[in-house]
């Protein structure tokens, strides 16, 4: 069997795609895989590191500000469609799987034109534009949230949850050992602050207000993932130089970071939400206001309404982050309650369920 998997741009698209590929490979060890991504985006690095082949399309999205680059988008789309047709003719996939991101649109549109069954995986509670358009041609749409009938035909929808990285799905290490492996103090209560694979300026700036709080709480420490493009701006700050702070541009071992943490502060991307549910840790969520249809706020509020998380608006995080951290750090009963509610929302078998659905679809499709 041959599987084409398209999409990327951020970890929120890339890691679900890799989780689906891993689950398919586990069920079909002799299968062949080809990823299609956007040139210059992080999938071109992360996918080969995971052991899969990838080809890049020269594709980008429309900028939300006025810029001449938007004039090039139609030509890039046309070129990417032609490139996708060439890739599909050469690779001859049995199915094409789209996870969202720039490359997903042209690759799956071309697959549909060429008679290849397509499967979509939608991570968010508010479906992205690309998946909403492609759904008209999809044989199957795997979703992570209930109520997605407002975006997709009901007959195509399967509620699976979001596929997670295997290392996150199986946290097999204790907090103290995880902290040691990360170079942290093993006995300090640990707050993980992360802005996603690209970093988040508002969260990073908010951490700078935490020096006095940390000085008054010597038994606490912060693992601060700031993003590759932000590290130079913060590495020489007073907070970053504190013994209680470990500044990292990126965290390759999210299983260790999650295991080490007592409290997690994060954006509210769909993959992050699903991973937080799986690891069952109390969370403070700061939804990004810069995403389509404000879907991060919708994701975050779903957890807050379940009693699993605290939500801080992006424009208030600087003044309120450490107030909320203090509340959680000083209330063990509240932390345990939030962790329990978070765990109740987990769907640990999502990747395997998606893989089974895809294999079943192929077996029913005439040659």
VMD Tcl script that draws the C-alpha trace (Angstrom):
set ca {
  {0.00 0.00 0.00}
  {1.09 3.54 -0.75}
  {0.09 6.51 1.39}
  {0.44 10.16 0.40}
  {0.23 12.53 3.39}
  {0.00 16.27 2.72}
  {0.14 19.35 4.92}
  {2.23 21.02 7.57}
  {3.44 24.51 8.38}
  {3.39 24.12 12.15}
  {3.82 21.31 14.67}
  {0.03 21.29 15.03}
  {-0.22 19.82 11.53}
  {3.08 17.96 11.28}
  {2.93 15.83 14.42}
  {-0.59 14.48 13.77}
  {0.55 13.58 10.25}
  {3.55 11.70 11.61}
  {1.39 9.97 14.23}
  {-0.98 8.74 11.49}
  {1.96 7.51 9.40}
  {3.45 5.67 12.37}
  {0.10 3.98 13.12}
  {-0.33 2.96 9.48}
  {3.21 1.61 9.36}
  {2.55 -0.40 12.52}
  {-0.51 -2.00 10.92}
  {1.08 -2.30 7.45}
  {4.86 -2.70 7.91}
  {5.55 -3.01 4.17}
  {3.65 0.15 3.23}
  {5.29 3.05 1.37}
  {4.87 6.67 2.43}
  {5.44 10.02 0.78}
  {4.79 13.35 2.49}
  {4.08 16.53 0.57}
  {4.89 19.82 2.30}
  {5.56 23.47 1.57}
  {9.11 24.47 0.70}
  {10.78 26.45 3.46}
  {8.35 25.27 6.17}
  {9.31 23.17 9.17}
  {7.91 19.90 7.76}
  {10.80 19.83 5.28}
  {13.10 19.30 8.27}
  {10.91 17.41 10.77}
  {9.50 14.75 8.43}
  {12.90 13.39 7.23}
  {14.11 13.35 10.85}
  {11.17 11.02 11.59}
  {12.29 8.68 8.81}
  {9.87 9.58 6.02}
  {10.41 10.93 2.51}
  {8.97 14.34 1.64}
  {8.65 16.50 -1.46}
  {8.06 20.25 -1.29}
  {5.67 22.50 -3.17}
  {6.29 26.21 -3.72}
  {3.10 27.27 -1.97}
  {2.16 29.91 0.61}
  {-1.00 31.45 1.98}
  {-2.49 34.89 1.47}
  {-1.01 37.51 3.80}
  {-3.55 39.34 5.95}
  {-1.89 42.67 5.24}
  {-1.55 44.44 1.92}
  {1.59 43.18 0.20}
  {2.72 42.48 -3.35}
  {3.41 38.88 -2.33}
  {-0.32 38.19 -2.46}
  {-0.15 38.73 -6.24}
  {2.03 35.62 -6.50}
  {-0.41 33.33 -4.67}
  {-2.55 32.33 -7.71}
  {0.59 31.45 -9.70}
  {1.95 29.44 -6.77}
  {-1.34 27.58 -6.43}
  {-1.34 26.72 -10.15}
  {2.28 25.62 -10.00}
  {1.63 23.51 -6.90}
  {-1.34 21.79 -8.56}
  {0.85 20.86 -11.53}
  {3.60 19.69 -9.17}
  {1.11 17.63 -7.17}
  {-0.19 15.93 -10.32}
  {3.38 14.96 -11.22}
  {4.02 13.60 -7.73}
  {0.81 11.54 -7.75}
  {1.48 10.12 -11.23}
  {4.92 9.03 -10.09}
  {4.05 7.73 -6.60}
  {0.62 6.23 -7.43}
  {-0.87 6.39 -3.90}
  {-3.77 4.21 -2.79}
  {-5.06 7.09 -0.65}
  {-4.16 10.73 -0.01}
  {-4.42 12.06 3.55}
  {-4.64 15.77 4.31}
  {-3.89 17.25 7.73}
  {-4.24 20.95 6.92}
  {-1.62 23.53 6.04}
  {-0.60 25.14 2.75}
  {0.43 21.97 0.89}
  {-2.72 20.05 1.77}
  {-4.96 21.98 -0.63}
  {-3.21 21.47 -3.98}
  {-2.00 17.95 -3.17}
  {-5.44 16.64 -2.21}
  {-7.24 18.56 -4.95}
  {-4.93 16.93 -7.50}
  {-5.44 13.51 -5.89}
  {-9.21 13.94 -6.10}
  {-9.02 14.91 -9.79}
  {-6.95 11.77 -10.47}
  {-9.39 9.41 -8.75}
  {-7.38 8.84 -5.57}
  {-9.63 8.59 -2.48}
  {-8.90 11.38 -0.02}
  {-9.11 11.44 3.77}
  {-9.06 14.60 5.88}
  {-7.96 14.99 9.48}
  {-9.32 18.15 11.12}
  {-7.65 19.06 14.41}
  {-9.72 22.07 15.42}
  {-13.20 22.63 16.78}
  {-13.66 25.22 14.02}
  {-12.72 23.60 10.71}
  {-10.10 25.25 8.54}
  {-10.97 26.68 5.12}
  {-8.85 24.16 3.20}
  {-10.53 21.17 4.79}
  {-13.99 22.70 4.38}
  {-13.38 23.05 0.63}
  {-11.80 19.62 0.24}
  {-14.57 17.89 2.20}
  {-16.79 17.95 -0.87}
  {-14.49 15.36 -2.43}
  {-13.45 13.47 0.71}
  {-14.36 9.87 1.40}
  {-13.71 10.31 5.13}
  {-13.24 13.22 7.55}
  {-11.66 12.36 10.93}
  {-12.46 15.00 13.53}
  {-11.36 15.69 17.10}
  {-14.46 17.46 18.40}
  {-18.19 16.72 18.44}
  {-20.58 18.97 16.53}
  {-18.55 19.11 13.31}
  {-21.67 18.47 11.21}
  {-21.88 22.23 10.70}
  {-18.73 22.01 8.56}
  {-18.80 18.56 6.96}
  {-21.42 16.14 5.65}
  {-22.51 13.93 8.53}
  {-22.03 10.74 6.50}
  {-18.29 11.46 6.11}
  {-17.49 12.31 9.74}
  {-15.77 10.00 12.22}
  {-15.03 11.31 15.73}
  {-11.54 9.99 16.46}
  {-9.75 12.66 18.49}
  {-6.40 14.08 17.46}
  {-3.52 11.68 16.73}
  {-0.64 12.22 19.13}
  {3.08 11.54 19.08}
  {3.75 8.09 20.49}
  {6.17 9.47 23.09}
  {3.43 11.73 24.48}
  {0.82 8.97 24.37}
  {2.94 6.85 26.70}
  {4.50 8.89 29.50}
  {6.59 6.23 31.19}
  {8.90 8.39 33.28}
  {8.45 10.04 36.66}
  {8.64 13.80 37.22}
  {11.98 13.78 39.05}
  {13.69 11.62 36.40}
  {12.25 13.75 33.60}
  {13.56 16.90 35.27}
  {17.02 15.38 35.62}
  {17.11 14.44 31.94}
  {16.14 18.02 31.06}
  {18.86 19.44 33.32}
  {16.35 20.80 35.85}
  {16.33 20.55 39.65}
  {14.56 17.24 40.38}
  {12.69 18.42 43.49}
  {11.40 21.84 42.43}
  {7.77 22.29 41.40}
  {7.98 22.88 37.67}
  {6.01 25.25 35.45}
  {6.25 24.55 31.72}
  {5.65 27.67 29.62}
  {5.53 27.06 25.89}
  {4.38 29.03 22.88}
  {4.26 26.24 20.31}
  {6.87 25.29 17.75}
  {7.28 28.89 16.53}
  {7.09 30.57 19.94}
  {4.64 33.21 21.16}
  {5.76 36.79 21.84}
  {2.95 37.58 24.31}
  {3.81 34.56 26.46}
  {7.52 35.31 26.27}
  {6.98 38.91 27.34}
  {4.75 37.75 30.20}
  {7.53 35.54 31.58}
  {9.68 38.64 32.01}
  {7.24 39.77 34.74}
  {7.90 36.63 36.76}
  {11.26 37.40 38.33}
  {9.94 38.70 41.65}
  {7.43 35.85 41.92}
  {10.15 33.27 41.36}
  {12.45 34.98 43.87}
  {9.72 34.55 46.48}
  {9.17 30.89 45.51}
  {12.63 29.26 45.56}
  {11.08 25.78 45.43}
  {9.64 26.50 41.95}
  {11.28 26.55 38.53}
  {10.28 27.39 34.97}
  {10.99 25.45 31.80}
  {10.53 28.17 29.17}
  {10.22 27.21 25.50}
  {10.43 30.53 23.66}
  {10.70 29.52 19.99}
  {13.76 29.35 17.74}
  {13.30 32.87 16.41}
  {12.95 34.42 19.88}
  {15.84 32.96 21.87}
  {18.34 35.75 21.15}
  {15.88 38.38 22.36}
  {15.46 36.73 25.77}
  {18.60 34.79 26.60}
  {20.32 37.76 28.24}
  {17.32 39.00 30.23}
  {17.38 39.05 34.02}
  {14.71 36.35 34.26}
  {16.42 34.02 31.78}
  {19.64 34.22 33.82}
  {17.92 33.11 37.03}
  {18.86 29.72 38.46}
  {15.17 28.80 38.50}
  {14.67 29.38 34.75}
  {15.70 27.12 31.88}
  {15.26 28.87 28.51}
  {14.95 26.61 25.45}
  {14.31 27.59 21.81}
  {12.57 24.27 21.11}
  {11.70 21.08 22.98}
  {12.33 17.90 21.00}
  {11.37 15.67 23.93}
  {7.89 16.86 24.77}
  {7.30 13.66 26.72}
  {10.01 14.73 29.20}
  {8.67 18.29 29.34}
  {5.12 17.14 30.07}
  {6.28 14.57 32.62}
  {8.42 17.17 34.42}
  {5.64 19.75 34.67}
  {3.23 20.36 37.53}
  {1.54 23.28 35.74}
  {1.51 23.97 32.01}
  {1.10 27.37 30.36}
  {0.46 27.19 26.62}
  {-1.31 28.42 23.55}
  {-4.52 26.57 22.69}
  {-3.76 24.94 19.37}
  {-5.64 21.72 18.73}
  {-2.61 19.44 19.07}
  {-1.56 21.10 22.33}
  {-5.08 20.69 23.71}
  {-5.14 17.00 22.82}
  {-1.72 16.41 24.34}
  {-2.68 18.22 27.55}
  {-5.73 15.99 27.86}
  {-3.58 12.91 27.37}
  {-0.95 13.83 29.96}
  {-3.57 15.07 32.45}
  {-1.90 18.19 33.81}
  {-3.58 21.43 34.98}
  {-3.18 24.14 32.37}
  {-3.34 27.88 31.85}
  {-4.26 28.56 28.22}
  {-3.56 31.78 26.34}
  {-5.32 31.49 22.95}
  {-3.57 33.10 20.03}
  {-5.70 35.88 18.51}
  {-3.87 35.56 15.19}
  {-5.41 32.30 13.91}
  {-8.30 31.84 11.49}
  {-11.81 32.04 12.93}
  {-10.33 32.46 16.44}
  {-10.43 28.68 16.82}
  {-7.89 28.67 19.67}
  {-10.31 30.55 21.91}
  {-13.01 28.00 21.06}
  {-10.60 25.16 21.86}
  {-9.60 26.74 25.18}
  {-13.13 27.52 26.31}
  {-14.15 23.90 25.77}
  {-11.55 22.90 28.39}
  {-12.38 25.77 30.73}
  {-16.06 24.83 30.70}
  {-15.07 21.29 31.66}
  {-13.07 22.61 34.64}
  {-9.79 21.45 33.14}
  {-8.08 24.76 32.38}
  {-7.84 28.48 33.11}
  {-8.08 30.82 30.11}
  {-6.29 34.19 29.91}
  {-6.92 36.51 26.92}
  {-3.77 37.30 24.98}
  {-3.92 41.03 25.80}
  {-4.11 40.33 29.55}
  {-1.43 37.67 29.92}
  {1.34 40.08 30.91}
  {-0.50 41.39 33.96}
  {-2.29 38.21 35.06}
  {-0.14 35.18 34.20}
  {1.71 34.95 37.49}
  {-1.43 35.71 39.48}
  {-3.00 32.60 37.94}
  {0.19 30.58 38.36}
  {0.23 31.56 42.04}
  {-3.37 30.39 42.52}
  {-2.61 26.98 41.05}
  {0.78 26.60 42.73}
  {-0.75 27.21 46.17}
  {-3.83 24.98 45.74}
  {-3.04 21.27 45.41}
  {-6.73 20.32 45.53}
  {-7.50 22.56 42.56}
  {-4.55 21.17 40.60}
  {-5.69 17.59 41.20}
  {-9.27 18.44 40.20}
  {-8.16 20.12 36.96}
  {-5.82 17.24 36.12}
  {-8.64 14.72 36.60}
  {-11.01 16.72 34.41}
  {-8.31 17.04 31.76}
  {-7.69 13.27 31.70}
  {-11.41 12.59 31.23}
  {-11.23 14.35 27.85}
  {-8.36 12.25 26.45}
  {-8.63 10.05 23.35}
  {-5.36 8.09 23.43}
  {-6.13 5.71 20.53}
  {-6.85 8.37 17.90}
  {-3.94 7.64 15.55}
  {-4.65 3.93 15.48}
  {-8.37 4.50 14.95}
  {-7.66 6.82 12.00}
  {-5.26 4.24 10.54}
  {-7.87 1.50 10.84}
  {-10.47 3.68 9.13}
  {-8.08 4.48 6.28}
  {-7.20 0.82 5.73}
  {-10.88 -0.12 5.76}
  {-11.58 2.59 3.18}
  {-8.86 1.30 0.85}
  {-10.10 -2.26 1.11}
  {-13.61 -1.13 0.10}
  {-12.43 1.01 -2.81}
  {-12.49 -0.77 -6.20}
  {-9.11 -1.11 -7.85}
}
mol new
graphics top color blue
foreach p $ca { graphics top sphere $p radius 0.5 }
foreach p [lrange $ca 0 end-1] q [lrange $ca 1 end] { graphics top cylinder $p $q radius 0.2 }
display resetview
